[in-house]
Amino acid sequence: MVQESTMICVDNSEWMRNGDFQPTRLQAQQDAINLVTQCKLRANPENAVGILSMADSVQVLSSLSTEQGRLMMKTHSIEPYGKCNFIAGIKIAHLALKHRQNRNHKMRVVLFIGSPLEEIDAAELVKIGKKMKKEKVLCDVVMFGDSDTDGHEKFSSFVDTLNGKEGTGSSLVVVPTGSSLTDALLQSSVCKNEDGQAAFGAGGGGADNAFGMDVDNDPDLALALRVSMEEERARQAAAAAANGGAAPDAGADQEMAAGGAVPYEEMDMGAMTEEQQLEWALRLSMQENAPSSGAAQQVEQMDVDASGPAAEADNLDDLLNNPDLLQQIVDDLPSGTNEKKDDEEKK
């Protein structure tokens, strides 16, 4: 997955008080910023996002950070005032990206524009675009609110300069009045990965994704599933490339199946896969815990012997409860008859 550092430039001018986007332009923009932040941070755990406001003097509200809670707090603390300085905002965002901690991160600027574009020099904008392209900085421009054809053309030229002839990393998103800003971003490339799929967290409101689970409830599990899926795709692509671009033949599959039928005791540990080693360990554990045949026979014999005393105790209870039978047994004893004969002889 691509590692990326993103600076979000917020338009917090007086024009953000307008209510053509529900409930206001500023609040709709704050929801859109939270969505972009969520998508960027969940796309890769090492991604970082920063926020700056462009009204009057540009202020960096949050440097590049991976803490979503902190970024949301800074976003909702923004108040509308003054006029926006878009050129200075782009320059400072570029400067902040230069000082990112991880130099391997790609650099991206997300620029929100909801104010009329006044006193913007198109030539200077193109010059900034060439410099950013040279340093491989991407930029997504989100224009919403009043329809400013001249401003759209200026920033369209800016995005074309960043992309060059074959590049597609930068984009221009125009959201008309009355539309939902977050819904428009969900359908745009701003909230999508490089493969064109929706980024994690772009579902919003606990929507289910391709894994059949709620991403908002367990984002770590969703990220782990995505990493595992991408690794499996890379492995399959490498296997296809090793086979000359052809699909694996049936003979190889049959050999693998036959290899799986070999008893694990006869297999080499180094030749086993991770799943086979786990199954082999489980089998050994079950064999160690299971009782041997001799011990089983001994337990069975003990059960049979244990039934004897219990039966004898039941017979003794029946005998004690029958006095007639007990007297008969006593009379039949030979010792009793001999004692009677001795007494008669003495008399």
ZADO-865783 format. One record per residue (C-alpha): residue in one letter; y, x, z; residue number from 1; chain. Coordinates in Angstrom, 2 decimals. Example, Ala and Ser with C-alpha at 12.3 -4.5 7.8 and 13.67 -1.06 7.14 Angstrom:
2
+-----+---------+---------+---------+-----+-------+
! res !   north !    east !      up !   n ! chain !
+-----+---------+---------+---------+-----+-------+
!   A !   -4.50 !   12.30 !    7.80 !   1 !     A !
!   S !   -1.06 !   13.67 !    7.14 !   2 !     A !
+-----+---------+---------+---------+-----+-------+
REM end
This chain:
347
+-----+---------+---------+---------+-----+-------+
! res !   north !    east !      up !   n ! chain !
+-----+---------+---------+---------+-----+-------+
!   M !    0.00 !    0.00 !    0.00 !   1 !     A !
!   V !    3.54 !    1.11 !   -0.77 !   2 !     A !
!   Q !    5.64 !    2.32 !    2.16 !   3 !     A !
!   E !    9.25 !    1.23 !    1.89 !   4 !     A !
!   S !   12.53 !    1.39 !    3.78 !   5 !     A !
!   T !   14.89 !   -1.53 !    3.12 !   6 !     A !
!   M !   18.56 !   -2.05 !    3.96 !   7 !     A !
!   I !   19.75 !   -5.68 !    3.87 !   8 !     A !
!   C !   23.46 !   -6.21 !    3.14 !   9 !     A !
!   V !   24.77 !   -9.48 !    4.62 !  10 !     A !
!   D !   27.69 !  -11.44 !    3.19 !  11 !     A !
!   N !   29.50 !  -12.74 !    6.30 !  12 !     A !
!   S !   32.90 !  -13.57 !    4.81 !  13 !     A !
!   E !   34.85 !  -16.76 !    5.53 !  14 !     A !
!   W !   33.18 !  -18.35 !    2.52 !  15 !     A !
!   M !   29.96 !  -18.52 !    4.53 !  16 !     A !
!   R !   31.33 !  -21.50 !    6.46 !  17 !     A !
!   N !   30.77 !  -23.76 !    3.41 !  18 !     A !
!   G !   28.14 !  -26.47 !    3.76 !  19 !     A !
!   D !   26.79 !  -26.56 !    0.19 !  20 !     A !
!   F !   23.67 !  -24.83 !    1.57 !  21 !     A !
!   Q !   22.23 !  -26.64 !    4.57 !  22 !     A !
!   P !   23.39 !  -26.38 !    7.28 !  23 !     A !
!   T !   25.90 !  -23.69 !    6.21 !  24 !     A !
!   R !   25.80 !  -20.74 !    3.83 !  25 !     A !
!   L !   25.63 !  -18.29 !    6.71 !  26 !     A !
!   Q !   22.73 !  -20.01 !    8.47 !  27 !     A !
!   A !   20.83 !  -20.42 !    5.20 !  28 !     A !
!   Q !   21.42 !  -16.73 !    4.54 !  29 !     A !
!   Q !   20.19 !  -15.83 !    8.04 !  30 !     A !
!   D !   16.94 !  -17.74 !    7.41 !  31 !     A !
!   A !   16.54 !  -15.92 !    4.10 !  32 !     A !
!   I !   17.14 !  -12.55 !    5.80 !  33 !     A !
!   N !   14.48 !  -13.36 !    8.41 !  34 !     A !
!   L !   12.07 !  -14.21 !    5.59 !  35 !     A !
!   V !   12.75 !  -10.93 !    3.74 !  36 !     A !
!   T !   12.41 !   -8.97 !    7.00 !  37 !     A !
!   Q !    9.10 !  -10.65 !    7.77 !  38 !     A !
!   C !    7.73 !   -9.96 !    4.30 !  39 !     A !
!   K !    8.75 !   -6.30 !    4.33 !  40 !     A !
!   L !    7.41 !   -5.53 !    7.80 !  41 !     A !
!   R !    4.10 !   -7.31 !    7.25 !  42 !     A !
!   A !    3.51 !   -5.72 !    3.86 !  43 !     A !
!   N !    2.94 !   -2.38 !    5.63 !  44 !     A !
!   P !    3.03 !   -1.59 !    9.37 !  45 !     A !
!   E !    5.07 !    1.56 !    8.66 !  46 !     A !
!   N !    7.81 !   -0.21 !    6.69 !  47 !     A !
!   A !   11.31 !   -0.22 !    8.17 !  48 !     A !
!   V !   14.24 !   -2.60 !    7.72 !  49 !     A !
!   G !   17.94 !   -2.20 !    8.55 !  50 !     A !
!   I !   20.84 !   -4.68 !    8.48 !  51 !     A !
!   L !   24.56 !   -4.24 !    7.79 !  52 !     A !
!   S !   27.45 !   -6.69 !    7.44 !  53 !     A !
!   M !   30.03 !   -6.34 !    4.66 !  54 !     A !
!   A !   33.02 !   -8.37 !    5.93 !  55 !     A !
!   D !   36.21 !   -6.26 !    5.99 !  56 !     A !
!   S !   34.95 !   -2.92 !    7.38 !  57 !     A !
!   V !   31.21 !   -2.47 !    6.76 !  58 !     A !
!   Q !   29.20 !   -2.30 !    9.98 !  59 !     A !
!   V !   25.59 !   -1.18 !   10.40 !  60 !     A !
!   L !   24.22 !   -3.79 !   12.81 !  61 !     A !
!   S !   20.76 !   -2.24 !   13.00 !  62 !     A !
!   S !   19.50 !    1.06 !   11.68 !  63 !     A !
!   L !   16.08 !    1.23 !   10.04 !  64 !     A !
!   S !   13.61 !   -0.32 !   12.49 !  65 !     A !
!   T !   10.11 !   -1.79 !   12.61 !  66 !     A !
!   E !   10.93 !   -4.24 !   15.45 !  67 !     A !
!   Q !   11.18 !   -7.71 !   13.98 !  68 !     A !
!   G !   12.57 !   -9.25 !   17.18 !  69 !     A !
!   R !   15.47 !   -6.83 !   17.30 !  70 !     A !
!   L !   16.30 !   -7.44 !   13.63 !  71 !     A !
!   M !   16.26 !  -11.21 !   14.11 !  72 !     A !
!   M !   18.56 !  -10.92 !   17.12 !  73 !     A !
!   K !   21.06 !   -8.82 !   15.15 !  74 !     A !
!   T !   20.88 !  -11.23 !   12.21 !  75 !     A !
!   H !   21.69 !  -14.31 !   14.30 !  76 !     A !
!   S !   24.58 !  -12.55 !   16.04 !  77 !     A !
!   I !   26.56 !  -12.31 !   12.79 !  78 !     A !
!   E !   29.80 !  -14.34 !   12.65 !  79 !     A !
!   P !   31.82 !  -15.16 !    9.50 !  80 !     A !
!   Y !   35.24 !  -13.58 !    9.06 !  81 !     A !
!   G !   37.41 !  -11.81 !    6.48 !  82 !     A !
!   K !   36.43 !  -10.77 !    2.98 !  83 !     A !
!   C !   33.40 !   -8.80 !    1.82 !  84 !     A !
!   N !   33.54 !   -5.29 !    0.41 !  85 !     A !
!   F !   30.41 !   -5.18 !   -1.74 !  86 !     A !
!   I !   30.97 !   -1.71 !   -3.23 !  87 !     A !
!   A !   31.34 !   -0.12 !    0.22 !  88 !     A !
!   G !   28.31 !   -2.07 !    1.45 !  89 !     A !
!   I !   26.10 !   -0.67 !   -1.32 !  90 !     A !
!   K !   27.32 !    2.89 !   -0.71 !  91 !     A !
!   I !   26.72 !    2.75 !    3.06 !  92 !     A !
!   A !   23.29 !    1.15 !    2.57 !  93 !     A !
!   H !   22.42 !    4.00 !    0.20 !  94 !     A !
!   L !   23.62 !    6.52 !    2.76 !  95 !     A !
!   A !   21.56 !    4.89 !    5.52 !  96 !     A !
!   L !   18.44 !    5.07 !    3.34 !  97 !     A !
!   K !   19.00 !    8.77 !    2.77 !  98 !     A !
!   H !   18.65 !    9.33 !    6.52 !  99 !     A !
!   R !   15.35 !    7.46 !    6.82 ! 100 !     A !
!   Q !   12.80 !    9.07 !    9.14 ! 101 !     A !
!   N !    9.86 !    8.97 !    6.74 ! 102 !     A !
!   R !   10.77 !   10.79 !    3.54 ! 103 !     A !
!   N !    7.73 !    9.36 !    1.78 ! 104 !     A !
!   H !    9.19 !    5.84 !    1.93 ! 105 !     A !
!   K !   10.60 !    4.26 !   -1.18 ! 106 !     A !
!   M !   14.21 !    3.12 !   -0.82 ! 107 !     A !
!   R !   15.40 !   -0.43 !   -1.48 ! 108 !     A !
!   V !   18.65 !   -2.37 !   -0.96 ! 109 !     A !
!   V !   18.68 !   -6.19 !   -0.71 ! 110 !     A !
!   L !   22.24 !   -7.40 !   -1.40 ! 111 !     A !
!   F !   23.26 !  -10.99 !   -0.56 ! 112 !     A !
!   I !   26.37 !  -12.28 !   -2.37 ! 113 !     A !
!   G !   27.79 !  -15.73 !   -1.57 ! 114 !     A !
!   S !   31.51 !  -15.07 !   -1.99 ! 115 !     A !
!   P !   33.68 !  -15.01 !   -5.11 ! 116 !     A !
!   L !   33.65 !  -11.53 !   -6.65 ! 117 !     A !
!   E !   37.20 !  -10.28 !   -6.64 ! 118 !     A !
!   E !   38.48 !   -6.84 !   -7.54 ! 119 !     A !
!   I !   35.08 !   -5.43 !   -8.46 ! 120 !     A !
!   D !   35.21 !   -2.69 !  -11.06 ! 121 !     A !
!   A !   32.28 !   -3.04 !  -13.42 ! 122 !     A !
!   A !   32.50 !    0.63 !  -14.45 ! 123 !     A !
!   E !   32.29 !    1.80 !  -10.85 ! 124 !     A !
!   L !   29.36 !   -0.54 !  -10.26 ! 125 !     A !
!   V !   27.48 !    0.99 !  -13.22 ! 126 !     A !
!   K !   28.32 !    4.48 !  -11.94 ! 127 !     A !
!   I !   26.81 !    3.65 !   -8.55 ! 128 !     A !
!   G !   23.77 !    2.23 !  -10.34 ! 129 !     A !
!   K !   23.20 !    5.48 !  -12.25 ! 130 !     A !
!   K !   23.44 !    7.50 !   -9.04 ! 131 !     A !
!   M !   20.99 !    5.20 !   -7.26 ! 132 !     A !
!   K !   18.58 !    5.37 !  -10.20 ! 133 !     A !
!   K !   18.71 !    9.16 !  -10.11 ! 134 !     A !
!   E !   17.71 !    9.10 !   -6.45 ! 135 !     A !
!   K !   15.09 !    6.38 !   -7.07 ! 136 !     A !
!   V !   16.78 !    3.67 !   -5.03 ! 137 !     A !
!   L !   15.87 !    0.08 !   -5.96 ! 138 !     A !
!   C !   18.13 !   -2.92 !   -5.42 ! 139 !     A !
!   D !   17.54 !   -6.69 !   -5.31 ! 140 !     A !
!   V !   20.73 !   -8.73 !   -5.75 ! 141 !     A !
!   V !   20.66 !  -12.33 !   -4.45 ! 142 !     A !
!   M !   23.64 !  -14.39 !   -5.65 ! 143 !     A !
!   F !   24.10 !  -17.90 !   -4.27 ! 144 !     A !
!   G !   26.91 !  -20.41 !   -3.95 ! 145 !     A !
!   D !   29.72 !  -20.67 !   -6.48 ! 146 !     A !
!   S !   28.81 !  -20.11 !  -10.11 ! 147 !     A !
!   D !   30.67 !  -16.97 !  -11.14 ! 148 !     A !
!   T !   29.67 !  -16.07 !  -14.69 ! 149 !     A !
!   D !   31.75 !  -12.89 !  -14.72 ! 150 !     A !
!   G !   30.20 !  -11.70 !  -11.46 ! 151 !     A !
!   H !   26.72 !  -12.47 !  -12.73 ! 152 !     A !
!   E !   27.31 !  -10.32 !  -15.80 ! 153 !     A !
!   K !   28.62 !   -7.41 !  -13.71 ! 154 !     A !
!   F !   25.63 !   -7.33 !  -11.40 ! 155 !     A !
!   S !   23.25 !   -7.99 !  -14.29 ! 156 !     A !
!   S !   24.54 !   -4.77 !  -15.86 ! 157 !     A !
!   F !   24.15 !   -3.07 !  -12.47 ! 158 !     A !
!   V !   20.48 !   -4.14 !  -12.22 ! 159 !     A !
!   D !   19.81 !   -3.15 !  -15.85 ! 160 !     A !
!   T !   21.22 !    0.29 !  -15.11 ! 161 !     A !
!   L !   18.88 !    0.67 !  -12.12 ! 162 !     A !
!   N !   15.83 !   -0.43 !  -14.09 ! 163 !     A !
!   G !   16.54 !    1.58 !  -17.22 ! 164 !     A !
!   K !   14.53 !    0.84 !  -20.35 ! 165 !     A !
!   E !   11.11 !    0.36 !  -18.80 ! 166 !     A !
!   G !   11.76 !   -0.12 !  -15.08 ! 167 !     A !
!   T !   11.24 !   -3.45 !  -13.33 ! 168 !     A !
!   G !   11.69 !   -2.50 !   -9.67 ! 169 !     A !
!   S !   15.16 !   -4.05 !   -9.26 ! 170 !     A !
!   S !   15.95 !   -7.71 !   -9.79 ! 171 !     A !
!   L !   18.78 !  -10.25 !   -9.88 ! 172 !     A !
!   V !   18.15 !  -13.65 !   -8.28 ! 173 !     A !
!   V !   20.70 !  -16.43 !   -8.87 ! 174 !     A !
!   V !   20.34 !  -19.49 !   -6.61 ! 175 !     A !
!   P !   22.40 !  -22.53 !   -7.68 ! 176 !     A !
!   T !   24.28 !  -24.72 !   -5.22 ! 177 !     A !
!   G !   22.15 !  -27.35 !   -3.51 ! 178 !     A !
!   S !   18.93 !  -25.38 !   -3.79 ! 179 !     A !
!   S !   16.96 !  -23.87 !   -0.91 ! 180 !     A !
!   L !   17.68 !  -20.18 !   -0.57 ! 181 !     A !
!   T !   14.38 !  -19.39 !    1.15 ! 182 !     A !
!   D !   12.33 !  -21.33 !   -1.42 ! 183 !     A !
!   A !   14.06 !  -19.47 !   -4.24 ! 184 !     A !
!   L !   13.27 !  -16.11 !   -2.60 ! 185 !     A !
!   L !    9.63 !  -17.11 !   -2.12 ! 186 !     A !
!   Q !    9.30 !  -17.58 !   -5.88 ! 187 !     A !
!   S !   11.17 !  -14.37 !   -6.72 ! 188 !     A !
!   S !   10.06 !  -10.74 !   -6.76 ! 189 !     A !
!   V !   12.00 !  -10.07 !   -3.54 ! 190 !     A !
!   C !    9.16 !  -11.49 !   -1.42 ! 191 !     A !
!   K !    6.30 !  -10.32 !   -3.62 ! 192 !     A !
!   N !    4.26 !   -7.13 !   -3.70 ! 193 !     A !
!   E !    4.06 !   -4.74 !   -6.60 ! 194 !     A !
!   D !    0.94 !   -6.54 !   -7.86 ! 195 !     A !
!   G !    2.89 !   -9.80 !   -8.07 ! 196 !     A !
!   Q !    1.19 !  -11.48 !   -5.12 ! 197 !     A !
!   A !    3.12 !  -13.14 !   -2.31 ! 198 !     A !
!   A !    3.68 !  -10.81 !    0.61 ! 199 !     A !
!   F !    2.27 !  -11.65 !    4.03 ! 200 !     A !
!   G !    4.59 !  -13.88 !    5.98 ! 201 !     A !
!   A !    5.98 !  -15.41 !    2.78 ! 202 !     A !
!   G !    4.08 !  -18.62 !    3.41 ! 203 !     A !
!   G !    6.47 !  -19.75 !    6.12 ! 204 !     A !
!   G !    5.70 !  -22.43 !    8.67 ! 205 !     A !
!   G !    2.15 !  -21.27 !    9.32 ! 206 !     A !
!   A !    0.85 !  -21.83 !    5.82 ! 207 !     A !
!   D !   -2.68 !  -20.70 !    5.03 ! 208 !     A !
!   N !   -3.19 !  -17.81 !    2.65 ! 209 !     A !
!   A !   -6.11 !  -16.72 !    0.49 ! 210 !     A !
!   F !   -8.17 !  -15.72 !    3.52 ! 211 !     A !
!   G !   -8.22 !  -19.28 !    4.87 ! 212 !     A !
!   M !   -6.36 !  -18.43 !    8.08 ! 213 !     A !
!   D !   -2.91 !  -18.83 !    9.57 ! 214 !     A !
!   V !   -1.05 !  -15.58 !    9.01 ! 215 !     A !
!   D !    1.61 !  -16.36 !   11.61 ! 216 !     A !
!   N !   -0.99 !  -16.73 !   14.38 ! 217 !     A !
!   D !   -2.66 !  -13.35 !   13.79 ! 218 !     A !
!   P !   -0.69 !  -11.09 !   11.45 ! 219 !     A !
!   D !   -2.65 !   -7.99 !   12.51 ! 220 !     A !
!   L !   -5.96 !   -9.54 !   11.42 ! 221 !     A !
!   A !   -4.40 !  -10.68 !    8.15 ! 222 !     A !
!   L !   -3.12 !   -7.15 !    7.50 ! 223 !     A !
!   A !   -6.55 !   -5.67 !    8.29 ! 224 !     A !
!   L !   -8.20 !   -8.10 !    5.88 ! 225 !     A !
!   R !   -5.72 !   -7.22 !    3.18 ! 226 !     A !
!   V !   -6.21 !   -3.46 !    3.67 ! 227 !     A !
!   S !   -9.98 !   -3.92 !    3.54 ! 228 !     A !
!   M !   -9.71 !   -5.98 !    0.35 ! 229 !     A !
!   E !   -7.49 !   -3.40 !   -1.34 ! 230 !     A !
!   E !   -9.82 !   -0.56 !   -0.35 ! 231 !     A !
!   E !  -12.76 !   -2.48 !   -1.80 ! 232 !     A !
!   R !  -10.87 !   -3.04 !   -5.03 ! 233 !     A !
!   A !  -10.02 !    0.66 !   -5.23 ! 234 !     A !
!   R !  -13.66 !    1.56 !   -4.60 ! 235 !     A !
!   Q !  -14.84 !   -0.80 !   -7.34 ! 236 !     A !
!   A !  -12.23 !    0.58 !   -9.74 ! 237 !     A !
!   A !  -13.35 !    4.14 !   -8.98 ! 238 !     A !
!   A !  -16.99 !    3.17 !   -9.53 ! 239 !     A !
!   A !  -16.12 !    1.51 !  -12.84 ! 240 !     A !
!   A !  -14.19 !    4.60 !  -13.91 ! 241 !     A !
!   A !  -17.14 !    6.82 !  -12.99 ! 242 !     A !
!   N !  -19.41 !    4.63 !  -15.15 ! 243 !     A !
!   G !  -17.09 !    5.02 !  -18.09 ! 244 !     A !
!   G !  -15.33 !    1.73 !  -17.56 ! 245 !     A !
!   A !  -18.57 !   -0.25 !  -17.77 ! 246 !     A !
!   A !  -19.90 !   -2.54 !  -15.12 ! 247 !     A !
!   P !  -22.72 !   -1.18 !  -12.95 ! 248 !     A !
!   D !  -26.07 !   -1.68 !  -14.68 ! 249 !     A !
!   A !  -28.90 !   -3.79 !  -13.28 ! 250 !     A !
!   G !  -31.18 !   -0.74 !  -12.92 ! 251 !     A !
!   A !  -28.86 !    0.84 !  -10.37 ! 252 !     A !
!   D !  -28.76 !   -2.40 !   -8.41 ! 253 !     A !
!   Q !  -32.57 !   -2.61 !   -8.44 ! 254 !     A !
!   E !  -32.84 !    0.97 !   -7.21 ! 255 !     A !
!   M !  -30.41 !    0.25 !   -4.41 ! 256 !     A !
!   A !  -32.39 !   -2.85 !   -3.46 ! 257 !     A !
!   A !  -35.62 !   -0.88 !   -3.52 ! 258 !     A !
!   G !  -34.01 !    1.83 !   -1.39 ! 259 !     A !
!   G !  -33.03 !   -0.84 !    1.12 ! 260 !     A !
!   A !  -36.70 !   -1.90 !    1.43 ! 261 !     A !
!   V !  -37.76 !    1.56 !    2.70 ! 262 !     A !
!   P !  -38.39 !    1.55 !    6.48 ! 263 !     A !
!   Y !  -35.43 !    2.97 !    8.35 ! 264 !     A !
!   E !  -37.72 !    5.31 !   10.33 ! 265 !     A !
!   E !  -38.56 !    7.12 !    7.07 ! 266 !     A !
!   M !  -34.98 !    7.36 !    5.79 ! 267 !     A !
!   D !  -32.63 !   10.28 !    6.24 ! 268 !     A !
!   M !  -29.70 !    9.51 !    8.53 ! 269 !     A !
!   G !  -27.35 !   11.32 !    6.16 ! 270 !     A !
!   A !  -28.45 !    9.14 !    3.25 ! 271 !     A !
!   M !  -27.89 !    5.85 !    5.12 ! 272 !     A !
!   T !  -24.80 !    3.76 !    4.69 ! 273 !     A !
!   E !  -22.78 !    2.69 !    7.69 ! 274 !     A !
!   E !  -24.38 !   -0.78 !    7.64 ! 275 !     A !
!   Q !  -27.90 !    0.71 !    7.46 ! 276 !     A !
!   Q !  -27.21 !    3.05 !   10.37 ! 277 !     A !
!   L !  -25.97 !    0.12 !   12.45 ! 278 !     A !
!   E !  -29.03 !   -1.98 !   11.63 ! 279 !     A !
!   W !  -31.33 !    0.98 !   12.39 ! 280 !     A !
!   A !  -29.68 !    1.45 !   15.80 ! 281 !     A !
!   L !  -30.06 !   -2.25 !   16.55 ! 282 !     A !
!   R !  -33.75 !   -2.15 !   15.69 ! 283 !     A !
!   L !  -34.33 !    0.86 !   17.94 ! 284 !     A !
!   S !  -32.51 !   -0.87 !   20.77 ! 285 !     A !
!   M !  -34.63 !   -3.99 !   20.37 ! 286 !     A !
!   Q !  -37.83 !   -1.93 !   20.35 ! 287 !     A !
!   E !  -36.82 !   -0.10 !   23.52 ! 288 !     A !
!   N !  -35.99 !   -3.29 !   25.35 ! 289 !     A !
!   A !  -39.10 !   -5.18 !   24.21 ! 290 !     A !
!   P !  -42.18 !   -4.90 !   26.59 ! 291 !     A !
!   S !  -45.22 !   -2.99 !   25.31 ! 292 !     A !
!   S !  -48.58 !   -4.74 !   24.53 ! 293 !     A !
!   G !  -50.25 !   -3.32 !   27.66 ! 294 !     A !
!   A !  -47.44 !   -4.51 !   29.85 ! 295 !     A !
!   A !  -47.63 !   -7.93 !   28.20 ! 296 !     A !
!   Q !  -51.38 !   -8.16 !   28.88 ! 297 !     A !
!   Q !  -50.83 !   -7.11 !   32.49 ! 298 !     A !
!   V !  -48.19 !   -9.77 !   32.96 ! 299 !     A !
!   E !  -50.52 !  -12.37 !   31.46 ! 300 !     A !
!   Q !  -53.38 !  -11.28 !   33.72 ! 301 !     A !
!   M !  -51.11 !  -11.48 !   36.74 ! 302 !     A !
!   D !  -50.22 !  -15.02 !   35.77 ! 303 !     A !
!   V !  -53.91 !  -15.98 !   35.55 ! 304 !     A !
!   D !  -54.71 !  -14.38 !   38.91 ! 305 !     A !
!   A !  -51.76 !  -16.03 !   40.51 ! 306 !     A !
!   S !  -53.20 !  -19.42 !   39.65 ! 307 !     A !
!   G !  -56.32 !  -18.83 !   41.93 ! 308 !     A !
!   P !  -54.67 !  -18.87 !   45.39 ! 309 !     A !
!   A !  -52.61 !  -21.86 !   44.40 ! 310 !     A !
!   A !  -55.79 !  -23.83 !   43.54 ! 311 !     A !
!   E !  -57.49 !  -22.75 !   46.78 ! 312 !     A !
!   A !  -54.52 !  -23.90 !   48.83 ! 313 !     A !
!   D !  -54.71 !  -27.34 !   47.18 ! 314 !     A !
!   N !  -58.47 !  -27.64 !   48.05 ! 315 !     A !
!   L !  -57.81 !  -26.65 !   51.68 ! 316 !     A !
!   D !  -55.16 !  -29.35 !   52.01 ! 317 !     A !
!   D !  -57.63 !  -31.95 !   50.74 ! 318 !     A !
!   L !  -60.25 !  -30.76 !   53.23 ! 319 !     A !
!   L !  -57.93 !  -30.97 !   56.22 ! 320 !     A !
!   N !  -56.86 !  -34.46 !   55.28 ! 321 !     A !
!   N !  -60.53 !  -35.70 !   55.24 ! 322 !     A !
!   P !  -61.97 !  -35.57 !   58.84 ! 323 !     A !
!   D !  -65.36 !  -37.05 !   57.87 ! 324 !     A !
!   L !  -65.99 !  -34.35 !   55.36 ! 325 !     A !
!   L !  -64.81 !  -31.72 !   57.81 ! 326 !     A !
!   Q !  -67.25 !  -33.01 !   60.48 ! 327 !     A !
!   Q !  -70.11 !  -33.00 !   58.03 ! 328 !     A !
!   I !  -69.42 !  -29.41 !   57.09 ! 329 !     A !
!   V !  -69.30 !  -28.38 !   60.75 ! 330 !     A !
!   D !  -72.65 !  -30.11 !   61.45 ! 331 !     A !
!   D !  -74.27 !  -28.41 !   58.50 ! 332 !     A !
!   L !  -73.32 !  -24.97 !   59.72 ! 333 !     A !
!   P !  -76.48 !  -23.01 !   60.81 ! 334 !     A !
!   S !  -74.74 !  -21.49 !   63.84 ! 335 !     A !
!   G !  -74.19 !  -24.94 !   65.31 ! 336 !     A !
!   T !  -77.91 !  -25.97 !   65.10 ! 337 !     A !
!   N !  -79.10 !  -22.73 !   66.69 ! 338 !     A !
!   E !  -76.74 !  -23.17 !   69.64 ! 339 !     A !
!   K !  -78.08 !  -26.73 !   70.21 ! 340 !     A !
!   K !  -81.72 !  -25.48 !   70.29 ! 341 !     A !
!   D !  -80.85 !  -22.74 !   72.79 ! 342 !     A !
!   D !  -79.20 !  -25.28 !   75.12 ! 343 !     A !
!   E !  -82.23 !  -27.57 !   75.02 ! 344 !     A !
!   E !  -84.61 !  -24.70 !   75.84 ! 345 !     A !
!   K !  -82.47 !  -23.63 !   78.84 ! 346 !     A !
!   K !  -82.54 !  -27.15 !   80.18 ! 347 !     A !
+-----+---------+---------+---------+-----+-------+
REM end
